[in-house]
Amino acid sequence: MQEQPLPPQQPLPVDPTLPPEFTQYIPDILETHAMMVATALVALPFATVLGAALAFRPRRRGTPPRSAPVIQTQIMLAVVGAMVMLIVGSSLARAFGIVGVASLIRYRTKIDDPKDAVVMLACLTVGLACGVGLYGLALFAVPFILAVLWIVESLEPERRKTFELKISAPDPSPLRADIEAILRRSDIKFELRSAGAKDLMYETELPISVRTDRIANAILLLQKNGSNDTEVTWDEKKKK
């Protein structure tokens, strides 16, 4: 039985207004972007897993505890590094260009979360990808980086701020039990540092979402006679 020949492939539809010398490169451009996205689909998750293996390495006895933001930053650096190398490929000119752009960055504002620095580097990398025409890689990398950030940040314990709480009153001792009940209800960790004749001093750790003014108002309302002799002072302690 004689095999039937396959029907000829239909050419990709192109805009008739484009010049012929441009339209002949469209299939090659689409194929290049598809190959780059396929490579990123393997490289970025693989870099994430290996970076997480290093970041979550077992802690030896006697070593200091690891910070959650630092662990997350290490994972993100592996992802950004893989993306940078995908952009560079075998192009020496791109490698020198990335080094030159990175050396021009001078960001002097203090960053509390090290992940913010990695996100800035990721933004730079996405811009480089767009600048060299790797739009498919940029479109894949942005949601992938957002997904990794969402996962690692969901595992991070809620951050807290440290305050020294001072409550001054003519006789603060009867208020102590009610004050500590307010702190417990607000999920505030506290430790009594001093209890004098006219003031109570606590060292407290507040969740980021808790507002000090609301706690202060709740403490001020404990005065049964409505006097204004009670004073609540919050002094934030910066971590060294």
VENJOTA-V415051 format. One record per residue. N is the residue number from 0. RES is the residue in three letters. NEAR is the number of other C-alpha atoms within 8 Angstrom. Layout:
<<N | RES | NEAR> <N | RES | NEAR>>
This chain:
<<0 | MET | 2> <1 | GLN | 3> <2 | GLU | 4> <3 | GLN | 4> <4 | PRO | 4> <5 | LEU | 4> <6 | PRO | 4> <7 | PRO | 4> <8 | GLN | 4> <9 | GLN | 4> <10 | PRO | 4> <11 | LEU | 5> <12 | PRO | 4> <13 | VAL | 6> <14 | ASP | 5> <15 | PRO | 5> <16 | THR | 4> <17 | LEU | 8> <18 | PRO | 7> <19 | PRO | 6> <20 | GLU | 6> <21 | PHE | 8> <22 | THR | 9> <23 | GLN | 7> <24 | TYR | 8> <25 | ILE | 8> <26 | PRO | 8> <27 | ASP | 7> <28 | ILE | 8> <29 | LEU | 8> <30 | GLU | 8> <31 | THR | 8> <32 | HIS | 12> <33 | ALA | 9> <34 | MET | 8> <35 | MET | 12> <36 | VAL | 11> <37 | ALA | 8> <38 | THR | 8> <39 | ALA | 13> <40 | LEU | 8> <41 | VAL | 8> <42 | ALA | 9> <43 | LEU | 11> <44 | PRO | 9> <45 | PHE | 8> <46 | ALA | 11> <47 | THR | 12> <48 | VAL | 8> <49 | LEU | 9> <50 | GLY | 14> <51 | ALA | 10> <52 | ALA | 8> <53 | LEU | 7> <54 | ALA | 10> <55 | PHE | 7> <56 | ARG | 6> <57 | PRO | 4> <58 | ARG | 6> <59 | ARG | 5> <60 | ARG | 4> <61 | GLY | 4> <62 | THR | 6> <63 | PRO | 4> <64 | PRO | 5> <65 | ARG | 6> <66 | SER | 6> <67 | ALA | 8> <68 | PRO | 10> <69 | VAL | 10> <70 | ILE | 11> <71 | GLN | 13> <72 | THR | 11> <73 | GLN | 11> <74 | ILE | 12> <75 | MET | 15> <76 | LEU | 10> <77 | ALA | 12> <78 | VAL | 14> <79 | VAL | 12> <80 | GLY | 8> <81 | ALA | 11> <82 | MET | 12> <83 | VAL | 9> <84 | MET | 8> <85 | LEU | 9> <86 | ILE | 10> <87 | VAL | 10> <88 | GLY | 6> <89 | SER | 4> <90 | SER | 7> <91 | LEU | 7> <92 | ALA | 6> <93 | ARG | 9> <94 | ALA | 9> <95 | PHE | 8> <96 | GLY | 8> <97 | ILE | 9> <98 | VAL | 8> <99 | GLY | 8> <100 | VAL | 8> <101 | ALA | 7> <102 | SER | 6> <103 | LEU | 6> <104 | ILE | 6> <105 | ARG | 4> <106 | TYR | 4> <107 | ARG | 4> <108 | THR | 4> <109 | LYS | 4> <110 | ILE | 7> <111 | ASP | 4> <112 | ASP | 7> <113 | PRO | 10> <114 | LYS | 11> <115 | ASP | 8> <116 | ALA | 9> <117 | VAL | 12> <118 | VAL | 8> <119 | MET | 8> <120 | LEU | 9> <121 | ALA | 9> <122 | CYS | 8> <123 | LEU | 8> <124 | THR | 11> <125 | VAL | 11> <126 | GLY | 8> <127 | LEU | 10> <128 | ALA | 13> <129 | CYS | 10> <130 | GLY | 7> <131 | VAL | 6> <132 | GLY | 6> <133 | LEU | 12> <134 | TYR | 9> <135 | GLY | 10> <136 | LEU | 12> <137 | ALA | 11> <138 | LEU | 8> <139 | PHE | 10> <140 | ALA | 11> <141 | VAL | 9> <142 | PRO | 8> <143 | PHE | 8> <144 | ILE | 10> <145 | LEU | 8> <146 | ALA | 8> <147 | VAL | 9> <148 | LEU | 10> <149 | TRP | 8> <150 | ILE | 8> <151 | VAL | 9> <152 | GLU | 8> <153 | SER | 6> <154 | LEU | 6> <155 | GLU | 8> <156 | PRO | 5> <157 | GLU | 6> <158 | ARG | 6> <159 | ARG | 8> <160 | LYS | 10> <161 | THR | 11> <162 | PHE | 12> <163 | GLU | 12> <164 | LEU | 12> <165 | LYS | 12> <166 | ILE | 12> <167 | SER | 12> <168 | ALA | 10> <169 | PRO | 8> <170 | ASP | 8> <171 | PRO | 13> <172 | SER | 7> <173 | PRO | 6> <174 | LEU | 8> <175 | ARG | 9> <176 | ALA | 7> <177 | ASP | 8> <178 | ILE | 9> <179 | GLU | 8> <180 | ALA | 8> <181 | ILE | 11> <182 | LEU | 12> <183 | ARG | 9> <184 | ARG | 7> <185 | SER | 7> <186 | ASP | 8> <187 | ILE | 11> <188 | LYS | 9> <189 | PHE | 9> <190 | GLU | 7> <191 | LEU | 9> <192 | ARG | 8> <193 | SER | 7> <194 | ALA | 9> <195 | GLY | 6> <196 | ALA | 8> <197 | LYS | 9> <198 | ASP | 12> <199 | LEU | 14> <200 | MET | 12> <201 | TYR | 12> <202 | GLU | 12> <203 | THR | 12> <204 | GLU | 11> <205 | LEU | 12> <206 | PRO | 11> <207 | ILE | 9> <208 | SER | 4> <209 | VAL | 7> <210 | ARG | 7> <211 | THR | 7> <212 | ASP | 6> <213 | ARG | 7> <214 | ILE | 10> <215 | ALA | 9> <216 | ASN | 8> <217 | ALA | 9> <218 | ILE | 10> <219 | LEU | 10> <220 | LEU | 8> <221 | LEU | 8> <222 | GLN | 8> <223 | LYS | 6> <224 | ASN | 4> <225 | GLY | 6> <226 | SER | 7> <227 | ASN | 5> <228 | ASP | 7> <229 | THR | 11> <230 | GLU | 10> <231 | VAL | 11> <232 | THR | 7> <233 | TRP | 9> <234 | ASP | 7> <235 | GLU | 8> <236 | LYS | 8> <237 | LYS | 5> <238 | LYS | 3> <239 | LYS | 2>>
